[in-house]
Amino acid sequence: MSKSGTCYLVGAGPGDLGLVTLRAKELIESADVLVYDALSSPQLLRWTKAGCEKIYVGKRAKDHAVPQDQINGIIVEKTKEGKNVVRLKGGDPMIFGRGGEEAAELAAAGVAFEIVPGISSSIAGPAYAGIPVTHRDHNTQLTIFTGHEDPTKGFTSVDYAQLAKAPGTKVFLMGVARLREITSSFIAEGAAPETPIALTRWATTGSQSTIEGTLADIADIAEAANFSSPAVAVIGDVVKERAKINWFEKRPLFGKKIVVTRTREQAGELSKSLADLGADVIELPTIRIEHPDDRLGFAEMVTHAHEYDWLVFTSPNGVERFFDAFFATFEDARSLGNPRIAAIGAGTAAKIREYRFAVDLIPERFVAEGLIEAFKKESVENLTMLWVKAAETRDVVGKGLEELGAIVDECIAYKTVPETEDPTGARARIEEEGADLITFTSSSTVDHFFDMGIAWPEDCVAGSIGPVTSDTLRKKDMKPAFEATPHDIPGLVAAVVRYFRK
């Protein structure tokens, strides 16, 4: 019989990827099996290793994809198979997350387990709404309770008489559906009707929204706003501090839903930059990078790179594929010899520098035509050049260099193919929720997005990284709302901010 593995009951935090603990990230990256629920950030799935079995078990109010007893069975069975199982739970697993029940099942089954705390929305939600749950001017006590109890009990364990009399701040989770009942119970037990209360839904994410009121009117406000779960509620005078320290909801892109179409591996930089500015980012990779059809031919050209006068890189992908192949063959960077290196764009140049190589030529305009203009200032006649490129790249660079008298060999490092997987449900989100902006970072992302057949969201605009991408959008009868300058990721982020600032 195989040795039993270990099950880790891991808190995934409240939603913001930056609030996930280092221990949680480490365990997700090494997990053989990931059992996750609806309140975990879908971006966490990107951290899993190849071959990790991902099991979605739901767990949202009134919508349990898998009943709790079956979840218990899954984590016990997979752990007994000798696998390292991560049971990923929104917030903290032991704060109204049924982590204690799951730990008891694991203990009864005699399998090893570990509990990894996470940041609970009960404190993170209010903080991101500008509400400190404790404050010297307002309270010295904090009470946390749940608005959703086991419906099979037939009675409530919440003592509203005690809660109404207790000093300090009260925070409750999972209570939107019973909001009127909860606030009415507080008032009935003696709480002042004018007591401030605030509710924050999808706290710490780009979809965060907050409403304020009093115990007397918050239920009416919530109904008028069609305010739904998941949400955290704060009762007490600390709510008044929000007027001064509400920080998260004042960021320049807050409330804007922005789609990122880059490859899954490359989406991170753009997504993080937009999210840090407050955007609700939906990653919908439209392309996937794969090895070239002629992998042997590519490898042979890389081994002969030292024979060329120039190496020309037109994308970070090409740089990464080239040097991965190079160092798979050579242990010493000096084996590359002394070719000069040219790169289109700051992103490509930065990727080259990651391998500790200097860049000799970067055009002012980050497009193929700009590279040719830059080479016109060099003497390249009869010089040999290795152009590291994608299979689908326009021939502007090759033809332009040859017209200048250079001897150019094409080194096809990769190809782009349509992305067929959607583990985070991004497509459904776009179709159901719409978007304010869809960003495109290459012609291939444009082509493959439209090939997906997704209906263009109402009142949504397109943002382009550069002129070639813009031309491709126009060919699809989609005029870009703006074009980045410079034509790189930082330039695109700046263009997004400028557009929405208008």
NORBELJO-V942736 format. One record per run of one state. SS is the DSSP state (H for helix, E for strand, C for the rest). FROM is the first residue (numbers start at 1). TO is the last residue. If there is no record, write none. Layout:
SS_FROM_TO, SS_FROM_TO
//
This chain:
C_1_5, E_6_11, C_12_12, E_13_13, C_14_16, H_17_19, C_20_21, H_22_30, C_31_32, E_33_36, C_37_41, H_42_47, C_48_52, E_53_56, C_57_59, E_60_60, C_61_62, E_63_63, C_64_67, H_68_80, C_81_84, E_85_89, C_90_90, E_91_91, C_92_98, H_99_109, C_110_111, E_112_116, C_117_120, H_121_128, C_129_134, E_135_135, C_136_138, E_139_139, C_140_141, E_142_146, C_147_159, H_160_165, C_166_168, E_169_173, C_174_175, H_176_188, C_189_195, E_196_201, C_202_208, E_209_214, C_215_217, H_218_224, C_225_230, E_231_235, C_236_236, H_237_245, C_246_247, H_248_250, C_251_256, E_257_260, C_261_266, H_267_276, C_277_279, E_280_283, C_284_286, E_287_291, C_292_294, H_295_303, C_304_304, H_305_307, C_308_309, E_310_313, C_314_315, H_316_329, C_330_332, H_333_336, C_337_339, E_340_343, C_344_345, H_346_354, C_355_360, E_361_362, C_363_367, H_368_375, C_376_383, E_384_390, C_391_395, H_396_403, C_404_406, E_407_418, C_419_425, H_426_433, C_434_436, E_437_440, C_441_442, H_443_451, C_452_460, E_461_464, C_465_466, H_467_475, C_476_481, E_482_483, C_484_488, H_489_501, C_502_502
//
